[in-house]
Amino acid sequence: MTLQGLPQRLCTLKFWKRSKLKGTNALKRSINATRVPIEQKESIRWLQNV
C-alpha cells in the first residue's frame, strides 16, 4: 500500500488439491512422462500461476 492507501500490486491466490490415484507407482512405471502433454501434468499449475 502507498501512503495514500492505494495498492501497489495485485495478487491472486489459487488453491488446488492433489487427487489420490490408486496404483500411482505402477502408473508412473507404465507411462513415459516426456510423452504426456503439459495440459495433463501437474506442472501446468506452475505456468497458470505465472
mmCIF entry with sequence, helices, sheets and N, C-alpha, C, O atoms, coordinates in Angstrom:
data_MODEL
# 
_entry.id   MODEL 
# 
_entity.id                         1 
_entity.type                       polymer 
_entity.pdbx_number_of_molecules   1 
# 
_entity_poly.entity_id                      1 
_entity_poly.type                           'polypeptide(L)' 
_entity_poly.nstd_linkage                   no 
_entity_poly.nstd_monomer                   no 
_entity_poly.pdbx_seq_one_letter_code       MTLQGLPQRLCTLKFWKRSKLKGTNALKRSINATRVPIEQKESIRWLQNV 
_entity_poly.pdbx_seq_one_letter_code_can   MTLQGLPQRLCTLKFWKRSKLKGTNALKRSINATRVPIEQKESIRWLQNV 
_entity_poly.pdbx_strand_id                 A 
# 
loop_
_entity_poly_seq.entity_id 
_entity_poly_seq.num 
_entity_poly_seq.mon_id 
_entity_poly_seq.hetero 
1 1  MET n 
1 2  THR n 
1 3  LEU n 
1 4  GLN n 
1 5  GLY n 
1 6  LEU n 
1 7  PRO n 
1 8  GLN n 
1 9  ARG n 
1 10 LEU n 
1 11 CYS n 
1 12 THR n 
1 13 LEU n 
1 14 LYS n 
1 15 PHE n 
1 16 TRP n 
1 17 LYS n 
1 18 ARG n 
1 19 SER n 
1 20 LYS n 
1 21 LEU n 
1 22 LYS n 
1 23 GLY n 
1 24 THR n 
1 25 ASN n 
1 26 ALA n 
1 27 LEU n 
1 28 LYS n 
1 29 ARG n 
1 30 SER n 
1 31 ILE n 
1 32 ASN n 
1 33 ALA n 
1 34 THR n 
1 35 ARG n 
1 36 VAL n 
1 37 PRO n 
1 38 ILE n 
1 39 GLU n 
1 40 GLN n 
1 41 LYS n 
1 42 GLU n 
1 43 SER n 
1 44 ILE n 
1 45 ARG n 
1 46 TRP n 
1 47 LEU n 
1 48 GLN n 
1 49 ASN n 
1 50 VAL n 
# 
_struct_asym.id          A 
_struct_asym.entity_id   1 
# 
loop_
_struct_conf.conf_type_id 
_struct_conf.id 
_struct_conf.pdbx_PDB_helix_id 
_struct_conf.beg_label_comp_id 
_struct_conf.beg_label_asym_id 
_struct_conf.beg_label_seq_id 
_struct_conf.pdbx_beg_PDB_ins_code 
_struct_conf.end_label_comp_id 
_struct_conf.end_label_asym_id 
_struct_conf.end_label_seq_id 
_struct_conf.pdbx_end_PDB_ins_code 
_struct_conf.beg_auth_comp_id 
_struct_conf.beg_auth_asym_id 
_struct_conf.beg_auth_seq_id 
_struct_conf.end_auth_comp_id 
_struct_conf.end_auth_asym_id 
_struct_conf.end_auth_seq_id 
_struct_conf.pdbx_PDB_helix_class 
_struct_conf.details 
_struct_conf.pdbx_PDB_helix_length 
HELX_P HELX_P1 AA1 THR A 24 ? SER A 30 ? THR A 24 SER A 30 1 ? 7 
HELX_P HELX_P2 AA2 ALA A 33 ? ARG A 35 ? ALA A 33 ARG A 35 5 ? 3 
HELX_P HELX_P3 AA3 ILE A 38 ? GLN A 40 ? ILE A 38 GLN A 40 5 ? 3 
HELX_P HELX_P4 AA4 ILE A 44 ? ASN A 49 ? ILE A 44 ASN A 49 1 ? 6 
# 
_struct_conf_type.id          HELX_P 
_struct_conf_type.criteria    ? 
_struct_conf_type.reference   ? 
# 
loop_
_atom_site.group_PDB 
_atom_site.id 
_atom_site.type_symbol 
_atom_site.label_atom_id 
_atom_site.label_alt_id 
_atom_site.label_comp_id 
_atom_site.label_asym_id 
_atom_site.label_entity_id 
_atom_site.label_seq_id 
_atom_site.pdbx_PDB_ins_code 
_atom_site.Cartn_x 
_atom_site.Cartn_y 
_atom_site.Cartn_z 
_atom_site.occupancy 
_atom_site.B_iso_or_equiv 
_atom_site.pdbx_formal_charge 
_atom_site.auth_seq_id 
_atom_site.auth_comp_id 
_atom_site.auth_asym_id 
_atom_site.auth_atom_id 
_atom_site.pdbx_PDB_model_num 
ATOM 1   N N  . MET A 1 1  ? 0.838  -1.186  0.000   1.00 0.00 ? 1  MET A N  1 
ATOM 2   C CA . MET A 1 1  ? 0.000  0.000   0.000   1.00 0.00 ? 1  MET A CA 1 
ATOM 3   C C  . MET A 1 1  ? 0.882  1.249   0.000   1.00 0.00 ? 1  MET A C  1 
ATOM 4   O O  . MET A 1 1  ? 1.932  1.296   0.641   1.00 0.00 ? 1  MET A O  1 
ATOM 5   N N  . THR A 1 2  ? 0.430  2.229   -0.722  1.00 0.00 ? 2  THR A N  1 
ATOM 6   C CA . THR A 1 2  ? 1.137  3.513   -0.722  1.00 0.00 ? 2  THR A CA 1 
ATOM 7   C C  . THR A 1 2  ? 0.671  4.325   0.475   1.00 0.00 ? 2  THR A C  1 
ATOM 8   O O  . THR A 1 2  ? -0.249 3.923   1.188   1.00 0.00 ? 2  THR A O  1 
ATOM 9   N N  . LEU A 1 3  ? 1.295  5.446   0.688   1.00 0.00 ? 3  LEU A N  1 
ATOM 10  C CA . LEU A 1 3  ? 0.900  6.321   1.794   1.00 0.00 ? 3  LEU A CA 1 
ATOM 11  C C  . LEU A 1 3  ? -0.520 6.853   1.604   1.00 0.00 ? 3  LEU A C  1 
ATOM 12  O O  . LEU A 1 3  ? -1.188 7.215   2.572   1.00 0.00 ? 3  LEU A O  1 
ATOM 13  N N  . GLN A 1 4  ? -0.975 6.899   0.355   1.00 0.00 ? 4  GLN A N  1 
ATOM 14  C CA . GLN A 1 4  ? -2.336 7.360   0.070   1.00 0.00 ? 4  GLN A CA 1 
ATOM 15  C C  . GLN A 1 4  ? -3.366 6.234   0.199   1.00 0.00 ? 4  GLN A C  1 
ATOM 16  O O  . GLN A 1 4  ? -4.561 6.474   0.031   1.00 0.00 ? 4  GLN A O  1 
ATOM 17  N N  . GLY A 1 5  ? -2.919 5.011   0.496   1.00 0.00 ? 5  GLY A N  1 
ATOM 18  C CA . GLY A 1 5  ? -3.828 3.892   0.680   1.00 0.00 ? 5  GLY A CA 1 
ATOM 19  C C  . GLY A 1 5  ? -4.141 3.111   -0.585  1.00 0.00 ? 5  GLY A C  1 
ATOM 20  O O  . GLY A 1 5  ? -5.068 2.301   -0.603  1.00 0.00 ? 5  GLY A O  1 
ATOM 21  N N  . LEU A 1 6  ? -3.376 3.349   -1.645  1.00 0.00 ? 6  LEU A N  1 
ATOM 22  C CA . LEU A 1 6  ? -3.601 2.636   -2.895  1.00 0.00 ? 6  LEU A CA 1 
ATOM 23  C C  . LEU A 1 6  ? -2.729 1.387   -2.961  1.00 0.00 ? 6  LEU A C  1 
ATOM 24  O O  . LEU A 1 6  ? -1.591 1.401   -2.491  1.00 0.00 ? 6  LEU A O  1 
ATOM 25  N N  . PRO A 1 7  ? -3.246 0.323   -3.534  1.00 0.00 ? 7  PRO A N  1 
ATOM 26  C CA . PRO A 1 7  ? -2.415 -0.887  -3.657  1.00 0.00 ? 7  PRO A CA 1 
ATOM 27  C C  . PRO A 1 7  ? -1.331 -0.686  -4.710  1.00 0.00 ? 7  PRO A C  1 
ATOM 28  O O  . PRO A 1 7  ? -1.564 -0.060  -5.744  1.00 0.00 ? 7  PRO A O  1 
ATOM 29  N N  . GLN A 1 8  ? -0.142 -1.224  -4.435  1.00 0.00 ? 8  GLN A N  1 
ATOM 30  C CA . GLN A 1 8  ? 0.947  -1.113  -5.397  1.00 0.00 ? 8  GLN A CA 1 
ATOM 31  C C  . GLN A 1 8  ? 0.899  -2.241  -6.420  1.00 0.00 ? 8  GLN A C  1 
ATOM 32  O O  . GLN A 1 8  ? 1.242  -2.039  -7.585  1.00 0.00 ? 8  GLN A O  1 
ATOM 33  N N  . ARG A 1 9  ? 0.489  -3.396  -6.003  1.00 0.00 ? 9  ARG A N  1 
ATOM 34  C CA . ARG A 1 9  ? 0.445  -4.549  -6.890  1.00 0.00 ? 9  ARG A CA 1 
ATOM 35  C C  . ARG A 1 9  ? -0.806 -5.371  -6.592  1.00 0.00 ? 9  ARG A C  1 
ATOM 36  O O  . ARG A 1 9  ? -1.401 -5.271  -5.520  1.00 0.00 ? 9  ARG A O  1 
ATOM 37  N N  . LEU A 1 10 ? -1.177 -6.173  -7.558  1.00 0.00 ? 10 LEU A N  1 
ATOM 38  C CA . LEU A 1 10 ? -2.304 -7.079  -7.382  1.00 0.00 ? 10 LEU A CA 1 
ATOM 39  C C  . LEU A 1 10 ? -1.781 -8.486  -7.137  1.00 0.00 ? 10 LEU A C  1 
ATOM 40  O O  . LEU A 1 10 ? -0.737 -8.879  -7.660  1.00 0.00 ? 10 LEU A O  1 
ATOM 41  N N  . CYS A 1 11 ? -2.512 -9.225  -6.346  1.00 0.00 ? 11 CYS A N  1 
ATOM 42  C CA . CYS A 1 11 ? -2.109 -10.586 -6.009  1.00 0.00 ? 11 CYS A CA 1 
ATOM 43  C C  . CYS A 1 11 ? -3.317 -11.511 -6.144  1.00 0.00 ? 11 CYS A C  1 
ATOM 44  O O  . CYS A 1 11 ? -4.431 -11.152 -5.765  1.00 0.00 ? 11 CYS A O  1 
ATOM 45  N N  . THR A 1 12 ? -3.085 -12.681 -6.678  1.00 0.00 ? 12 THR A N  1 
ATOM 46  C CA . THR A 1 12 ? -4.146 -13.672 -6.826  1.00 0.00 ? 12 THR A CA 1 
ATOM 47  C C  . THR A 1 12 ? -3.673 -14.984 -6.234  1.00 0.00 ? 12 THR A C  1 
ATOM 48  O O  . THR A 1 12 ? -2.519 -15.377 -6.406  1.00 0.00 ? 12 THR A O  1 
ATOM 49  N N  . LEU A 1 13 ? -4.564 -15.651 -5.542  1.00 0.00 ? 13 LEU A N  1 
ATOM 50  C CA . LEU A 1 13 ? -4.270 -16.979 -4.999  1.00 0.00 ? 13 LEU A CA 1 
ATOM 51  C C  . LEU A 1 13 ? -5.178 -17.994 -5.661  1.00 0.00 ? 13 LEU A C  1 
ATOM 52  O O  . LEU A 1 13 ? -6.349 -17.727 -5.932  1.00 0.00 ? 13 LEU A O  1 
ATOM 53  N N  . LYS A 1 14 ? -4.617 -19.154 -5.914  1.00 0.00 ? 14 LYS A N  1 
ATOM 54  C CA . LYS A 1 14 ? -5.414 -20.240 -6.458  1.00 0.00 ? 14 LYS A CA 1 
ATOM 55  C C  . LYS A 1 14 ? -5.087 -21.488 -5.644  1.00 0.00 ? 14 LYS A C  1 
ATOM 56  O O  . LYS A 1 14 ? -3.929 -21.899 -5.563  1.00 0.00 ? 14 LYS A O  1 
ATOM 57  N N  . PHE A 1 15 ? -6.102 -22.082 -5.046  1.00 0.00 ? 15 PHE A N  1 
ATOM 58  C CA . PHE A 1 15 ? -5.917 -23.272 -4.239  1.00 0.00 ? 15 PHE A CA 1 
ATOM 59  C C  . PHE A 1 15 ? -6.246 -24.499 -5.066  1.00 0.00 ? 15 PHE A C  1 
ATOM 60  O O  . PHE A 1 15 ? -7.181 -24.476 -5.865  1.00 0.00 ? 15 PHE A O  1 
ATOM 61  N N  . TRP A 1 16 ? -5.491 -25.568 -4.884  1.00 0.00 ? 16 TRP A N  1 
ATOM 62  C CA . TRP A 1 16 ? -5.748 -26.823 -5.551  1.00 0.00 ? 16 TRP A CA 1 
ATOM 63  C C  . TRP A 1 16 ? -5.331 -27.954 -4.649  1.00 0.00 ? 16 TRP A C  1 
ATOM 64  O O  . TRP A 1 16 ? -4.574 -27.778 -3.694  1.00 0.00 ? 16 TRP A O  1 
ATOM 65  N N  . LYS A 1 17 ? -5.838 -29.106 -4.972  1.00 0.00 ? 17 LYS A N  1 
ATOM 66  C CA . LYS A 1 17 ? -5.544 -30.280 -4.166  1.00 0.00 ? 17 LYS A CA 1 
ATOM 67  C C  . LYS A 1 17 ? -5.246 -31.443 -5.099  1.00 0.00 ? 17 LYS A C  1 
ATOM 68  O O  . LYS A 1 17 ? -5.870 -31.597 -6.149  1.00 0.00 ? 17 LYS A O  1 
ATOM 69  N N  . ARG A 1 18 ? -4.297 -32.242 -4.700  1.00 0.00 ? 18 ARG A N  1 
ATOM 70  C CA . ARG A 1 18 ? -3.957 -33.426 -5.494  1.00 0.00 ? 18 ARG A CA 1 
ATOM 71  C C  . ARG A 1 18 ? -5.026 -34.488 -5.301  1.00 0.00 ? 18 ARG A C  1 
ATOM 72  O O  . ARG A 1 18 ? -5.484 -34.744 -4.187  1.00 0.00 ? 18 ARG A O  1 
ATOM 73  N N  . SER A 1 19 ? -5.409 -35.096 -6.412  1.00 0.00 ? 19 SER A N  1 
ATOM 74  C CA . SER A 1 19 ? -6.354 -36.209 -6.304  1.00 0.00 ? 19 SER A CA 1 
ATOM 75  C C  . SER A 1 19 ? -5.565 -37.495 -6.099  1.00 0.00 ? 19 SER A C  1 
ATOM 76  O O  . SER A 1 19 ? -4.527 -37.708 -6.726  1.00 0.00 ? 19 SER A O  1 
ATOM 77  N N  . LYS A 1 20 ? -6.064 -38.334 -5.227  1.00 0.00 ? 20 LYS A N  1 
ATOM 78  C CA . LYS A 1 20 ? -5.384 -39.599 -4.955  1.00 0.00 ? 20 LYS A CA 1 
ATOM 79  C C  . LYS A 1 20 ? -5.726 -40.593 -6.043  1.00 0.00 ? 20 LYS A C  1 
ATOM 80  O O  . LYS A 1 20 ? -6.887 -40.763 -6.417  1.00 0.00 ? 20 LYS A O  1 
ATOM 81  N N  . LEU A 1 21 ? -4.705 -41.238 -6.537  1.00 0.00 ? 21 LEU A N  1 
ATOM 82  C CA . LEU A 1 21 ? -4.894 -42.249 -7.566  1.00 0.00 ? 21 LEU A CA 1 
ATOM 83  C C  . LEU A 1 21 ? -4.439 -43.592 -7.034  1.00 0.00 ? 21 LEU A C  1 
ATOM 84  O O  . LEU A 1 21 ? -3.385 -43.698 -6.407  1.00 0.00 ? 21 LEU A O  1 
ATOM 85  N N  . LYS A 1 22 ? -5.222 -44.598 -7.280  1.00 0.00 ? 22 LYS A N  1 
ATOM 86  C CA . LYS A 1 22 ? -4.821 -45.941 -6.891  1.00 0.00 ? 22 LYS A CA 1 
ATOM 87  C C  . LYS A 1 22 ? -3.801 -46.447 -7.898  1.00 0.00 ? 22 LYS A C  1 
ATOM 88  O O  . LYS A 1 22 ? -3.962 -46.256 -9.104  1.00 0.00 ? 22 LYS A O  1 
ATOM 89  N N  . GLY A 1 23 ? -2.766 -47.083 -7.409  1.00 0.00 ? 23 GLY A N  1 
ATOM 90  C CA . GLY A 1 23 ? -1.754 -47.634 -8.291  1.00 0.00 ? 23 GLY A CA 1 
ATOM 91  C C  . GLY A 1 23 ? -0.865 -46.592 -8.931  1.00 0.00 ? 23 GLY A C  1 
ATOM 92  O O  . GLY A 1 23 ? -0.409 -46.779 -10.059 1.00 0.00 ? 23 GLY A O  1 
ATOM 93  N N  . THR A 1 24 ? -0.606 -45.492 -8.232  1.00 0.00 ? 24 THR A N  1 
ATOM 94  C CA . THR A 1 24 ? 0.180  -44.399 -8.785  1.00 0.00 ? 24 THR A CA 1 
ATOM 95  C C  . THR A 1 24 ? 1.584  -44.847 -9.173  1.00 0.00 ? 24 THR A C  1 
ATOM 96  O O  . THR A 1 24 ? 2.088  -44.457 -10.226 1.00 0.00 ? 24 THR A O  1 
ATOM 97  N N  . ASN A 1 25 ? 2.214  -45.656 -8.340  1.00 0.00 ? 25 ASN A N  1 
ATOM 98  C CA . ASN A 1 25 ? 3.571  -46.104 -8.657  1.00 0.00 ? 25 ASN A CA 1 
ATOM 99  C C  . ASN A 1 25 ? 3.584  -46.972 -9.914  1.00 0.00 ? 25 ASN A C  1 
ATOM 100 O O  . ASN A 1 25 ? 4.493  -46.850 -10.734 1.00 0.00 ? 25 ASN A O  1 
ATOM 101 N N  . ALA A 1 26 ? 2.614  -47.822 -10.073 1.00 0.00 ? 26 ALA A N  1 
ATOM 102 C CA . ALA A 1 26 ? 2.528  -48.648 -11.271 1.00 0.00 ? 26 ALA A CA 1 
ATOM 103 C C  . ALA A 1 26 ? 2.261  -47.780 -12.496 1.00 0.00 ? 26 ALA A C  1 
ATOM 104 O O  . ALA A 1 26 ? 2.776  -48.047 -13.582 1.00 0.00 ? 26 ALA A O  1 
ATOM 105 N N  . LEU A 1 27 ? 1.454  -46.740 -12.312 1.00 0.00 ? 27 LEU A N  1 
ATOM 106 C CA . LEU A 1 27 ? 1.155  -45.830 -13.407 1.00 0.00 ? 27 LEU A CA 1 
ATOM 107 C C  . LEU A 1 27 ? 2.413  -45.088 -13.853 1.00 0.00 ? 27 LEU A C  1 
ATOM 108 O O  . LEU A 1 27 ? 2.630  -44.893 -15.049 1.00 0.00 ? 27 LEU A O  1 
ATOM 109 N N  . LYS A 1 28 ? 3.242  -44.676 -12.894 1.00 0.00 ? 28 LYS A N  1 
ATOM 110 C CA . LYS A 1 28 ? 4.487  -43.981 -13.228 1.00 0.00 ? 28 LYS A CA 1 
ATOM 111 C C  . LYS A 1 28 ? 5.417  -44.862 -14.050 1.00 0.00 ? 28 LYS A C  1 
ATOM 112 O O  . LYS A 1 28 ? 6.111  -44.378 -14.944 1.00 0.00 ? 28 LYS A O  1 
ATOM 113 N N  . ARG A 1 29 ? 5.431  -46.140 -13.751 1.00 0.00 ? 29 ARG A N  1 
ATOM 114 C CA . ARG A 1 29 ? 6.307  -47.058 -14.483 1.00 0.00 ? 29 ARG A CA 1 
ATOM 115 C C  . ARG A 1 29 ? 5.794  -47.332 -15.895 1.00 0.00 ? 29 ARG A C  1 
ATOM 116 O O  . ARG A 1 29 ? 6.586  -47.603 -16.797 1.00 0.00 ? 29 ARG A O  1 
ATOM 117 N N  . SER A 1 30 ? 4.487  -47.264 -16.094 1.00 0.00 ? 30 SER A N  1 
ATOM 118 C CA . SER A 1 30 ? 3.920  -47.613 -17.392 1.00 0.00 ? 30 SER A CA 1 
ATOM 119 C C  . SER A 1 30 ? 3.790  -46.429 -18.349 1.00 0.00 ? 30 SER A C  1 
ATOM 120 O O  . SER A 1 30 ? 3.581  -46.634 -19.544 1.00 0.00 ? 30 SER A O  1 
ATOM 121 N N  . ILE A 1 31 ? 3.908  -45.200 -17.853 1.00 0.00 ? 31 ILE A N  1 
ATOM 122 C CA . ILE A 1 31 ? 3.729  -44.013 -18.685 1.00 0.00 ? 31 ILE A CA 1 
ATOM 123 C C  . ILE A 1 31 ? 5.061  -43.271 -18.809 1.00 0.00 ? 31 ILE A C  1 
ATOM 124 O O  . ILE A 1 31 ? 5.740  -43.017 -17.814 1.00 0.00 ? 31 ILE A O  1 
ATOM 125 N N  . ASN A 1 32 ? 5.414  -42.935 -20.033 1.00 0.00 ? 32 ASN A N  1 
ATOM 126 C CA . ASN A 1 32 ? 6.600  -42.130 -20.278 1.00 0.00 ? 32 ASN A CA 1 
ATOM 127 C C  . ASN A 1 32 ? 6.216  -40.660 -20.084 1.00 0.00 ? 32 ASN A C  1 
ATOM 128 O O  . ASN A 1 32 ? 5.461  -40.110 -20.886 1.00 0.00 ? 32 ASN A O  1 
ATOM 129 N N  . ALA A 1 33 ? 6.720  -40.030 -19.044 1.00 0.00 ? 33 ALA A N  1 
ATOM 130 C CA . ALA A 1 33 ? 6.325  -38.661 -18.683 1.00 0.00 ? 33 ALA A CA 1 
ATOM 131 C C  . ALA A 1 33 ? 6.667  -37.639 -19.764 1.00 0.00 ? 33 ALA A C  1 
ATOM 132 O O  . ALA A 1 33 ? 6.044  -36.579 -19.832 1.00 0.00 ? 33 ALA A O  1 
ATOM 133 N N  . THR A 1 34 ? 7.643  -37.944 -20.603 1.00 0.00 ? 34 THR A N  1 
ATOM 134 C CA . THR A 1 34 ? 8.002  -36.991 -21.654 1.00 0.00 ? 34 THR A CA 1 
ATOM 135 C C  . THR A 1 34 ? 7.004  -37.006 -22.804 1.00 0.00 ? 34 THR A C  1 
ATOM 136 O O  . THR A 1 34 ? 7.015  -36.106 -23.644 1.00 0.00 ? 34 THR A O  1 
ATOM 137 N N  . ARG A 1 35 ? 6.146  -38.012 -22.851 1.00 0.00 ? 35 ARG A N  1 
ATOM 138 C CA . ARG A 1 35 ? 5.150  -38.120 -23.929 1.00 0.00 ? 35 ARG A CA 1 
ATOM 139 C C  . ARG A 1 35 ? 3.777  -37.585 -23.523 1.00 0.00 ? 35 ARG A C  1 
ATOM 140 O O  . ARG A 1 35 ? 2.875  -37.502 -24.357 1.00 0.00 ? 35 ARG A O  1 
ATOM 141 N N  . VAL A 1 36 ? 3.613  -37.226 -22.266 1.00 0.00 ? 36 VAL A N  1 
ATOM 142 C CA . VAL A 1 36 ? 2.327  -36.729 -21.776 1.00 0.00 ? 36 VAL A CA 1 
ATOM 143 C C  . VAL A 1 36 ? 2.252  -35.225 -22.041 1.00 0.00 ? 36 VAL A C  1 
ATOM 144 O O  . VAL A 1 36 ? 3.197  -34.508 -21.711 1.00 0.00 ? 36 VAL A O  1 
ATOM 145 N N  . PRO A 1 37 ? 1.171  -34.728 -22.618 1.00 0.00 ? 37 PRO A N  1 
ATOM 146 C CA . PRO A 1 37 ? 1.035  -33.290 -22.867 1.00 0.00 ? 37 PRO A CA 1 
ATOM 147 C C  . PRO A 1 37 ? 1.067  -32.493 -21.559 1.00 0.00 ? 37 PRO A C  1 
ATOM 148 O O  . PRO A 1 37 ? 0.612  -32.972 -20.520 1.00 0.00 ? 37 PRO A O  1 
ATOM 149 N N  . ILE A 1 38 ? 1.602  -31.285 -21.621 1.00 0.00 ? 38 ILE A N  1 
ATOM 150 C CA . ILE A 1 38 ? 1.744  -30.444 -20.421 1.00 0.00 ? 38 ILE A CA 1 
ATOM 151 C C  . ILE A 1 38 ? 0.386  -30.173 -19.767 1.00 0.00 ? 38 ILE A C  1 
ATOM 152 O O  . ILE A 1 38 ? 0.309  -30.001 -18.551 1.00 0.00 ? 38 ILE A O  1 
ATOM 153 N N  . GLU A 1 39 ? -0.679 -30.134 -20.566 1.00 0.00 ? 39 GLU A N  1 
ATOM 154 C CA . GLU A 1 39 ? -2.017 -29.860 -20.014 1.00 0.00 ? 39 GLU A CA 1 
ATOM 155 C C  . GLU A 1 39 ? -2.489 -30.961 -19.081 1.00 0.00 ? 39 GLU A C  1 
ATOM 156 O O  . GLU A 1 39 ? -3.367 -30.728 -18.251 1.00 0.00 ? 39 GLU A O  1 
ATOM 157 N N  . GLN A 1 40 ? -1.927 -32.150 -19.199 1.00 0.00 ? 40 GLN A N  1 
ATOM 158 C CA . GLN A 1 40 ? -2.333 -33.273 -18.356 1.00 0.00 ? 40 GLN A CA 1 
ATOM 159 C C  . GLN A 1 40 ? -1.408 -33.472 -17.170 1.00 0.00 ? 40 GLN A C  1 
ATOM 160 O O  . GLN A 1 40 ? -1.620 -34.380 -16.366 1.00 0.00 ? 40 GLN A O  1 
ATOM 161 N N  . LYS A 1 41 ? -0.386 -32.638 -17.050 1.00 0.00 ? 41 LYS A N  1 
ATOM 162 C CA . LYS A 1 41 ? 0.570  -32.779 -15.958 1.00 0.00 ? 41 LYS A CA 1 
ATOM 163 C C  . LYS A 1 41 ? 0.283  -31.773 -14.845 1.00 0.00 ? 41 LYS A C  1 
ATOM 164 O O  . LYS A 1 41 ? -0.342 -30.736 -15.065 1.00 0.00 ? 41 LYS A O  1 
ATOM 165 N N  . GLU A 1 42 ? 0.748  -32.103 -13.669 1.00 0.00 ? 42 GLU A N  1 
ATOM 166 C CA . GLU A 1 42 ? 0.588  -31.194 -12.535 1.00 0.00 ? 42 GLU A CA 1 
ATOM 167 C C  . GLU A 1 42 ? 1.399  -29.916 -12.730 1.00 0.00 ? 42 GLU A C  1 
ATOM 168 O O  . GLU A 1 42 ? 1.047  -28.872 -12.180 1.00 0.00 ? 42 GLU A O  1 
ATOM 169 N N  . SER A 1 43 ? 2.469  -29.987 -13.497 1.00 0.00 ? 43 SER A N  1 
ATOM 170 C CA . SER A 1 43 ? 3.333  -28.825 -13.694 1.00 0.00 ? 43 SER A CA 1 
ATOM 171 C C  . SER A 1 43 ? 2.649  -27.694 -14.455 1.00 0.00 ? 43 SER A C  1 
ATOM 172 O O  . SER A 1 43 ? 3.158  -26.573 -14.461 1.00 0.00 ? 43 SER A O  1 
ATOM 173 N N  . ILE A 1 44 ? 1.512  -27.953 -15.096 1.00 0.00 ? 44 ILE A N  1 
ATOM 174 C CA . ILE A 1 44 ? 0.774  -26.884 -15.771 1.00 0.00 ? 44 ILE A CA 1 
ATOM 175 C C  . ILE A 1 44 ? 0.328  -25.820 -14.770 1.00 0.00 ? 44 ILE A C  1 
ATOM 176 O O  . ILE A 1 44 ? 0.135  -24.661 -15.137 1.00 0.00 ? 44 ILE A O  1 
ATOM 177 N N  . ARG A 1 45 ? 0.166  -26.207 -13.526 1.00 0.00 ? 45 ARG A N  1 
ATOM 178 C CA . ARG A 1 45 ? -0.255 -25.251 -12.489 1.00 0.00 ? 45 ARG A CA 1 
ATOM 179 C C  . ARG A 1 45 ? 0.785  -24.169 -12.266 1.00 0.00 ? 45 ARG A C  1 
ATOM 180 O O  . ARG A 1 45 ? 0.444  -23.030 -11.944 1.00 0.00 ? 45 ARG A O  1 
ATOM 181 N N  . TRP A 1 46 ? 2.052  -24.519 -12.435 1.00 0.00 ? 46 TRP A N  1 
ATOM 182 C CA . TRP A 1 46 ? 3.115  -23.508 -12.318 1.00 0.00 ? 46 TRP A CA 1 
ATOM 183 C C  . TRP A 1 46 ? 2.965  -22.461 -13.424 1.00 0.00 ? 46 TRP A C  1 
ATOM 184 O O  . TRP A 1 46 ? 3.109  -21.264 -13.174 1.00 0.00 ? 46 TRP A O  1 
ATOM 185 N N  . LEU A 1 47 ? 2.679  -22.909 -14.628 1.00 0.00 ? 47 LEU A N  1 
ATOM 186 C CA . LEU A 1 47 ? 2.530  -21.989 -15.744 1.00 0.00 ? 47 LEU A CA 1 
ATOM 187 C C  . LEU A 1 47 ? 1.276  -21.136 -15.607 1.00 0.00 ? 47 LEU A C  1 
ATOM 188 O O  . LEU A 1 47 ? 1.283  -19.957 -15.961 1.00 0.00 ? 47 LEU A O  1 
ATOM 189 N N  . GLN A 1 48 ? 0.207  -21.724 -15.096 1.00 0.00 ? 48 GLN A N  1 
ATOM 190 C CA . GLN A 1 48 ? -1.042 -20.969 -14.928 1.00 0.00 ? 48 GLN A CA 1 
ATOM 191 C C  . GLN A 1 48 ? -0.883 -19.856 -13.900 1.00 0.00 ? 48 GLN A C  1 
ATOM 192 O O  . GLN A 1 48 ? -1.532 -18.816 -14.010 1.00 0.00 ? 48 GLN A O  1 
ATOM 193 N N  . ASN A 1 49 ? -0.038 -20.058 -12.916 1.00 0.00 ? 49 ASN A N  1 
ATOM 194 C CA . ASN A 1 49 ? 0.148  -19.058 -11.870 1.00 0.00 ? 49 ASN A CA 1 
ATOM 195 C C  . ASN A 1 49 ? 1.126  -17.966 -12.260 1.00 0.00 ? 49 ASN A C  1 
ATOM 196 O O  . ASN A 1 49 ? 1.162  -16.913 -11.623 1.00 0.00 ? 49 ASN A O  1 
ATOM 197 N N  . VAL A 1 50 ? 1.913  -18.196 -13.285 1.00 0.00 ? 50 VAL A N  1 
ATOM 198 C CA . VAL A 1 50 ? 2.847  -17.160 -13.749 1.00 0.00 ? 50 VAL A CA 1 
ATOM 199 C C  . VAL A 1 50 ? 2.070  -16.163 -14.556 1.00 0.00 ? 50 VAL A C  1 
ATOM 200 O O  . VAL A 1 50 ? 2.641  -15.194 -15.056 1.00 0.00 ? 50 VAL A O  1 
# 
